[in-house]
């Protein structure tokens, strides 16, 4: 089907799939100057922003990059639980697993 004959519902579904989801959060440095990587000065304060469908809205201020990441990520609620009997470095046949003699 050529693009000229694409139905409106197909176009809308394709457009919605590309759009940023409402509620997505990001971290922005509060340092003056151009935007730089997050690894540059990780101790500087950061602003947490949330996408409302039209623009980025400020949500909170974090003391540093790691605190901002915790505010953005939902992974903090997850807790590592050891699996009984699982040993990723258990016996194997690979050369890298052999103990040097």
Secondary structure, 3 states (H helix, E strand, C coil): CCHHHCCHHHHHHHHHHHCCCCCCEEEEECCCCCCCCCCCCCCCCEEEEEECCCCEEEEEEECCHHHHHHHHCCHHHCCCCCCCCCCCCCCCCCHHHCCCC
